[in-house]
Amino acid sequence: MNETSETARQPVVVKKYANRRLYNTESSSYITLDNLAEMVRKDRDFVVYDAKTGEDITRGVLTQIIVEEEGKGNALLPTNFLRQLIGIYGSNVPSLVPRYFEEAMANFARQQESVRETVSKTLGSFMPPGMEEVGRKNMAMMERALTLFSPFYREEAAKAGVEAPQDYQEEITALRAEVERLQKELAALNAKTK
């Protein structure tokens, strides 16, 4: 195994100092949240530790990246969604939400790929010059947005083997049924458009 592929699999260790500076131990340089966001877009895994305590603060830093992106006018998260998300923190089901989001985003990505293939097959030869490039840019932007969500669930995926408490089994079953129903509706809509 070569050194490059070994390095690509190891997460980059980033230390956050009290002065809020982020230090990339791999490149031995200070970086910004924008640099970390770019690493996410390039599917480069990293972990962020508090330099003083050694505590893993990756989740907080990823959330901070989302807040900064939203503040720059790249509003991806609707206000009602944010309100609902905040409401979940006070409920008794926050442990179910990450897996649900992970599945929902995976389904969304699959549907996007299906739409992309359908549009490509249907309109590929009819698109005016330049429109194909616009479509590619839009899809790339959507894919970058999707990758912002995936780091939140890596930790949860590692715990996937852990059984959920019995209290949540009924809710999990209901959520799965809802996802299946939505998938069937999407399939029916796709069939009608063909």
Secondary structure by P-SEA (a helix, b strand, c coil): ccaaaaaaaccbbbbbccccccccccccccccaaaaaaaaaaccccccccccccccaaaaaaaaaaaaaaaaccccccaaaaaaaaaaaacccccaaaaaaaaaaaaaaaaaaaaaaaaaaacccccccaaaaaaaaaaaaaaaaaaaaccccaaaaaaccccccccaaaaaaaaaaaaaaaaaaaaaaaaaac
